[in-house]
Amino acid sequence: MDKQKVEAVIEKDIRPMLQADGGDIELVDIEEDGVVKVRLKGACGGCPMAQMTLQMGVHKRLQKDFPEIKEVVSVD
């Protein structure tokens, strides 16, 4: 899985959605087993809905282009 392609989808489709709510996202790493590590920042960092955002927003969107992604997790 190409990290630059994943970053491009985050930049184009995911980041603007999060920035509209005062948050942001940073791609940290992509592991060989299909786990994508991201860092939620701004309002998203402490939001009680962050886990839902990761699963229903970020993971679902990334998996559309990259079906090999198994999970998206937030790291500090």
C-alpha positions, 0 to 999 in steps of 0.5 A: 500500500502506497503511503503517498496515495493514502496521504492524498486521500486523507488530504483531499477527502478526510482532512477538509471534513475534520478541519470544518469541525475544528480538528485535523488528522495526520498519517503516522504509519501504515503497517504491513498487516493493514493497520493505518495509524493516524493522529487526531489533532485539534478538536478531534483529539479530545472529542468523545466521538473520535472513535466513531469518526475513525471507524465510520468516517476515516476507515470507511473512506480509506477502505473504499480506495484501499480494501486491504486496510483492516483497521484505523487506529489513533496514536498519541 
